[in-house]
Amino acid sequence: MKLSIVLFLFLFLLLAPMSNANDSTPSADSLSFVLPDSVAAAAAPTQSVEKSGIEYPMSPERYERLVSYSKFVNVWRFVEFFVGLAVLAVILFTGLAARFRDWTSRIRGKFFALWAFIVLFLAVDYLFNLPFSIYRNYFVENSYGFMNQTFMQWWGEDLLGLLIGAIFLIVPVWFLYWLLNRLKRWWLWFSLGAIPFVILVVVIVPVVIAPLFNDFGPLKDKKLETEILALANKAGIEGADIFEVDASKQSTKVNAYMTGLFGTKRIVLYDTLIKDFTTDEIKTVMAHEMGHYVMNHLWWGLSLSILYIMVALWLASRLLPVTISRLKDSLRFERLGDYASLPLIAAYLSIFSFIFQPITNATGRMMERQSDEYAMRMSGVDGETAATAFDKMSVLNLSDPDPSALVEFWFYSHPSLKKRMEFARTWKP
């Protein structure tokens, strides 16, 4: 599970329905489609992708790697889920959580005692998950040609993420337990109190957290910058800064995004995208990202997130006390308001999120389709050019264009790439 549930326990729940194309994982979020070799050869001339040297359209060997990588990603979704639950079960039923509570309870001040508990919990969870994380996020990515870091560089950034998580988690976790021990409707007040916290996260992450991992500078291609600015002006987006990020520092994957609120609005292009795509192809991608902003998808996502966490915590208030009552001897705590219950809450949220993914992802697919239509209207790019941009992302990111209906329904926050490709080609002004 790496840290998706445990490290960012509440950030995960709060932001889960607010998916955007900033996620470069190949399965759900790539804006791409693979043409059959015979069609692709007729549709476009063979060209070498500058960064990776991969021929486009893809070779049969590249297609075999795409199929292999996609199958692995689909299997790993379940491996990650069950390994994460197993680790949390070990922490709970071996009494580690209760021991951490007892040790940290000696610290003066409940706030700092809870913080120390969180640090111990995250550290142990991280160590238990580390072999799986190294395998999935370093060795597998490296074997498929994505990784551009040494092991120590990758691990250093992973540890930095752990530290940031420990800092960010203290406020929402402390607020949660403060409410649990005082109010019957703690789930309602936590959900409402989460609103300013989520807004704060969206504001500060682009300007404070993201630069800790990458360098964000002005676009080197001034002609491209002019095109992007013209597109932003056409969309009515004012005051947004345009950045080129050195994403190739970590990976060969390509992507772009628009993020931030108020004075932190940022249009960000991966340097790999700039190197491998034409100006019109980049305009297709960026018009899609601007569509999310113009149609207020961030605010819609925030509203849905609050509703999502409210339902999740309301259900937790009904189910978890019963679970604790039945297992209190094994768990070594007797009430939900005990700090030692944090791994149990994490396990519950993991299960809840897994089960309810189809609901949140269905909302995401609807927003993505709206942004695709917006991109076709605003970019001025024809359907074949858009299709080429999508196809290039698939070739470079090894993205599965046509997953099974079940995989798309359960795990994809975007429509399948095949559907998006067909939409681009058949769209009429």
C-alpha positions in Angstrom: 0.0 0.0 0.0 3.1 2.2 0.3 1.8 5.4 2.1 -1.4 6.0 0.1 -3.7 5.1 3.1 -1.4 5.3 6.1 0.9 8.2 5.5 -1.7 10.4 4.0 -4.6 8.9 5.9 -6.9 11.9 5.8 -5.5 13.6 2.8 -6.3 10.5 0.8 -9.9 10.5 1.9 -10.3 14.3 1.5 -8.8 14.4 -1.9 -9.8 11.1 -3.4 -12.8 12.3 -5.4 -10.8 15.4 -6.6 -8.8 13.4 -9.2 -7.1 15.2 -12.0 -4.6 14.4 -14.7 -1.7 15.2 -12.5 -1.4 11.5 -11.9 0.9 10.0 -14.5 0.2 6.4 -13.6 -0.5 4.5 -16.7 -3.8 2.8 -15.9 -6.2 5.5 -14.9 -5.0 8.9 -15.8 -2.9 8.8 -19.0 -4.5 10.7 -21.9 -3.6 8.2 -24.5 -4.6 5.4 -26.9 -2.7 2.7 -28.8 -3.5 2.4 -32.4 -3.2 -1.1 -33.9 0.2 -1.3 -35.7 -1.3 -1.5 -39.2 -3.5 1.5 -38.7 -0.8 3.5 -36.9 1.7 2.9 -39.6 -0.6 4.4 -42.2 -1.7 7.2 -40.0 1.6 8.7 -39.0 5.2 8.6 -40.2 7.7 6.8 -38.0 9.6 9.2 -35.7 12.0 8.8 -32.9 10.9 10.2 -29.5 13.8 12.4 -28.5 13.9 11.7 -24.7 13.6 7.9 -24.8 14.6 7.0 -28.3 11.4 5.0 -28.7 10.0 4.9 -32.2 6.5 6.2 -32.7 4.1 4.5 -33.6 5.2 1.8 -31.2 7.0 -1.3 -32.3 5.7 -4.8 -31.6 8.3 -5.1 -28.8 7.1 -1.9 -27.1 3.5 -3.1 -27.4 4.5 -6.4 -25.6 6.0 -4.3 -22.8 2.8 -2.3 -22.6 0.7 -5.4 -22.2 3.0 -6.8 -19.6 3.2 -3.5 -17.6 -0.6 -3.1 -17.7 -1.2 -6.6 -16.4 1.3 -6.0 -13.6 -0.4 -2.7 -12.6 -3.8 -4.4 -12.4 -2.5 -7.3 -10.3 -0.6 -4.9 -8.0 -3.7 -3.0 -7.1 -4.9 -6.0 -5.1 -1.4 -6.9 -3.8 -1.0 -3.4 -2.5 -4.4 -3.4 -0.9 -4.0 -6.7 0.9 -0.4 -6.2 2.0 -1.4 -2.8 3.5 -4.2 -4.4 5.4 -1.9 -7.2 6.6 0.6 -4.7 7.9 -2.0 -2.8 9.8 -3.4 -6.1 11.3 0.1 -6.9 12.5 0.5 -3.5 14.2 -2.9 -3.9 15.8 -3.0 -7.6 16.9 0.6 -7.9 18.1 -0.1 -5.0 20.5 2.3 -2.7 18.9 -0.3 0.1 18.7 -1.1 -0.2 22.4 2.6 -0.2 23.3 3.2 2.9 21.2 0.3 4.6 23.1 1.7 3.5 26.5 5.2 4.8 25.6 4.1 8.1 24.2 1.6 8.7 27.0 4.5 9.6 29.2 5.2 12.7 27.1 3.9 15.9 28.6 1.1 17.4 26.5 -1.5 15.4 24.7 -0.7 17.1 21.4 3.0 16.1 21.4 2.2 12.7 22.8 -0.1 12.1 19.8 2.5 13.4 17.4 5.1 11.0 18.8 2.5 8.2 18.4 2.0 9.1 14.8 5.7 9.2 14.1 6.2 5.7 15.6 3.2 4.3 13.8 4.2 5.7 10.4 7.8 4.6 10.9 6.8 1.0 11.7 4.2 0.9 8.9 6.8 2.3 6.5 9.4 -0.3 7.4 7.0 -3.2 7.1 5.9 -1.9 3.6 9.4 -1.0 2.5 10.3 -4.2 0.7 7.1 -4.1 -1.3 7.6 -0.4 -2.0 11.2 -0.9 -3.2 10.1 -3.7 -5.5 7.1 -1.8 -7.0 8.3 1.7 -7.1 12.0 1.3 -7.9 12.8 -2.1 -9.4 9.7 -2.5 -11.5 9.8 1.1 -12.7 13.5 0.6 -13.5 13.0 -2.7 -15.3 10.4 -1.0 -17.7 12.7 1.9 -18.4 11.0 4.6 -16.5 13.4 5.2 -13.6 16.0 8.0 -13.9 17.2 7.9 -10.3 19.7 5.8 -8.4 18.3 3.8 -5.5 19.6 6.3 -2.9 18.1 9.2 -4.8 14.7 7.5 -5.0 14.8 6.4 -1.3 15.8 9.9 -0.2 12.7 11.3 -1.8 10.6 8.6 -0.4 11.9 9.4 3.1 11.2 13.1 2.5 7.6 12.2 1.7 7.4 10.2 5.0 8.6 13.3 6.9 6.2 15.6 5.2 3.4 13.1 5.9 4.3 13.1 9.6 4.1 16.9 9.7 0.9 17.2 7.8 -1.0 14.5 9.7 -0.7 15.9 13.2 -3.4 18.6 12.7 -6.2 16.4 11.2 -5.4 13.5 13.5 -5.3 15.6 16.6 -8.6 17.3 15.6 -10.2 13.9 15.0 -9.3 12.5 18.5 -10.2 15.8 20.1 -13.7 15.5 18.6 -13.9 11.7 19.3 -13.5 12.3 23.0 -15.9 15.2 23.3 -18.7 15.1 20.8 -21.2 12.4 19.8 -21.4 13.7 16.2 -17.7 13.9 15.8 -17.9 12.7 12.2 -20.0 15.7 11.2 -17.8 18.3 12.8 -14.6 16.7 11.5 -16.0 16.8 7.9 -16.9 20.4 8.2 -13.5 21.3 9.9 -11.7 19.5 7.0 -12.8 22.2 4.5 -10.3 24.9 5.4 -7.6 22.2 5.9 -8.1 20.9 2.3 -8.1 24.4 0.8 -4.9 25.1 2.7 -3.3 22.0 1.3 -4.3 22.8 -2.3 -2.8 26.3 -1.8 0.5 25.4 -0.3 1.4 22.2 -2.0 2.3 23.8 -5.4 4.5 26.5 -3.8 5.9 24.8 -0.7 5.9 21.0 -1.1 6.3 20.3 -4.9 9.5 22.4 -5.1 11.1 20.2 -2.5 11.2 17.4 -5.1 11.6 19.2 -8.4 12.8 22.5 -9.9 10.1 24.7 -11.4 11.4 27.2 -13.9 10.1 29.3 -16.8 9.5 27.6 -20.2 12.7 27.6 -22.2 10.6 27.5 -25.4 9.3 31.1 -25.6 7.2 30.3 -28.7 5.4 27.6 -26.8 5.0 29.9 -23.8 3.3 32.4 -26.0 0.9 29.7 -27.3 0.1 28.5 -23.8 -0.5 32.1 -22.6 -2.8 32.7 -25.5 -4.7 29.6 -24.7 -5.0 30.6 -21.1 -6.3 34.1 -22.1 -8.8 32.5 -24.4 -10.0 30.4 -21.5 -10.3 33.4 -19.2 -7.6 32.2 -16.9 -5.8 35.2 -15.4 -2.8 35.3 -13.1 -1.6 31.8 -13.6 2.2 31.2 -13.8 3.6 28.8 -16.4 6.3 26.4 -15.3 8.5 23.8 -16.9 9.3 21.1 -14.3 12.3 18.8 -14.4 10.2 15.6 -14.1 12.8 13.7 -16.1 14.8 13.8 -12.9 12.7 11.0 -11.6 11.1 9.3 -14.6 10.7 9.2 -18.4 6.9 9.4 -18.1 5.1 12.5 -19.6 2.4 14.6 -18.2 1.1 18.1 -17.4 -1.3 19.7 -15.0 -2.9 22.9 -13.7 -3.2 23.3 -10.0 -3.5 25.7 -7.1 -6.0 28.3 -5.9 -6.1 32.0 -5.5 -2.5 33.4 -6.0 -0.9 29.9 -6.4 -2.4 29.0 -9.8 0.2 27.1 -11.8 0.2 25.7 -15.3 2.9 23.0 -15.2 4.4 21.1 -18.1 6.8 18.1 -17.7 10.1 18.6 -19.5 9.6 15.2 -21.0 6.3 16.3 -22.5 7.9 19.4 -24.0 10.7 17.4 -25.6 8.5 14.6 -27.1 5.4 16.5 -28.2 4.6 19.1 -30.9 3.1 22.5 -30.0 -0.4 21.4 -31.2 -0.2 18.2 -29.2 0.8 20.1 -26.1 -2.1 22.5 -26.6 -4.5 19.6 -26.6 -3.2 18.4 -23.3 -3.1 21.9 -21.7 -6.6 22.8 -22.9 -7.8 19.7 -21.1 -6.1 20.8 -17.9 -7.5 24.3 -18.2 -10.9 22.9 -18.7 -10.8 21.4 -15.2 -10.1 24.9 -13.8 -12.6 26.8 -15.9 -15.4 24.4 -15.1 -14.6 24.6 -11.4 -13.9 20.9 -11.1 -11.6 21.5 -8.1 -14.5 23.1 -6.1 -16.9 20.4 -7.2 -14.3 17.8 -6.1 -13.9 19.5 -2.8 -17.7 19.4 -2.2 -17.8 15.8 -3.1 -14.8 15.0 -0.9 -16.5 16.5 2.1 -19.6 14.4 1.5 -17.4 11.4 0.9 -15.6 11.7 4.2 -18.8 12.5 6.0 -20.3 9.2 4.9 -17.2 7.3 5.6 -16.8 8.6 9.1 -20.5 8.3 9.9 -20.3 4.6 9.0 -17.1 4.3 11.0 -19.0 5.7 14.1 -21.5 2.8 13.7 -19.1 0.0 12.9 -15.8 0.6 14.7 -17.1 0.7 18.3 -18.8 -2.7 17.8 -15.5 -4.1 16.3 -13.5 -2.7 19.3 -16.0 -4.2 21.8 -15.6 -7.6 20.3 -11.8 -7.5 19.9 -10.8 -5.4 22.8 -8.7 -8.1 24.5 -6.6 -8.6 21.3 -6.4 -4.9 20.4 -5.7 -3.8 24.0 -7.8 -0.7 23.8 -11.6 -0.3 24.5 -12.8 2.8 22.8 -12.4 4.6 19.5 -11.1 7.7 21.2 -7.9 5.9 22.3 -4.9 6.9 20.1 -4.1 3.2 19.7 -7.2 2.9 17.4 -5.4 4.9 14.6 -4.3 1.7 12.7 -7.8 0.4 13.0 -9.2 3.6 11.5 -6.6 3.4 8.7 -7.6 -0.2 7.9 -11.3 0.8 7.9 -10.6 3.7 5.6 -8.6 1.5 3.3 -11.4 -1.0 2.9 -14.0 1.8 2.6 -12.0 3.5 -0.2 -11.5 0.3 -2.0 -15.2 -0.6 -2.0 -16.4 2.8 -2.9 -13.9 3.5 -5.7 -16.5 2.9 -8.4 -18.6 5.8 -7.1 -15.8 8.3 -6.8 -14.3 7.2 -10.1 -17.6 7.5 -11.9 -17.7 11.2 -10.9 -14.1 11.6 -12.1 -14.8 10.1 -15.5 -17.7 12.5 -16.0 -15.4 15.5 -15.3 -12.7 14.1 -17.5 -15.2 13.8 -20.4 -16.3 17.4 -19.9 -12.6 18.5 -20.0 -12.0 16.5 -23.1 -14.9 18.3 -24.9 -13.6 21.6 -23.6 -10.1 20.8 -25.0 -11.5 20.1 -28.4 -13.5 23.3 -28.4 -10.7 25.6 -27.1 -7.5 24.2 -28.5 -8.3 24.6 -32.1 -6.6 21.3 -32.7 -8.2 18.7 -35.0 -9.2 15.2 -33.9 -6.3 13.4 -35.5 -3.8 15.7 -33.8 -5.4 15.1 -30.5 -5.4 11.4 -31.1 -1.7 11.5 -31.8 -1.0 13.3 -28.5 -3.0 10.7 -26.7 -1.3 7.9 -28.5 2.2 9.3 -27.8 1.4 9.3 -24.1 0.3 5.7 -24.3 3.6 4.7 -26.1 5.8 6.6 -23.6 3.9 5.7 -20.4 2.9 2.1 -21.4 -0.7 2.9 -20.8 -3.4 0.3 -21.4 -5.8 1.8 -23.9 -8.6 -0.7 -23.6 -9.0 -2.2 -20.2 -11.7 -4.7 -19.3 -15.1 -3.1 -18.4 -14.6 -4.2 -14.7 -11.2 -2.7 -14.4 -12.4 0.6 -15.9 -15.5 0.6 -13.7 -13.6 -0.1 -10.5 -10.3 1.7 -10.8 -10.3 4.3 -13.6 -11.0 7.9 -12.7 -10.8 8.7 -16.5 -12.7 7.1 -19.3 -10.7 4.3 -21.1 -8.3 5.7 -23.6 -10.0 4.0 -26.4 -13.2 5.8 -25.7 -11.4 9.1 -25.4 -9.7 8.5 -28.7 -12.9 7.8 -30.4 -14.5 10.8 -28.9 -11.7 13.1 -30.2 -12.0 11.7 -33.7 -15.8 12.0 -33.9 -16.2 15.3 -32.1 -17.9 18.0 -34.1 -17.9 21.7 -33.2 
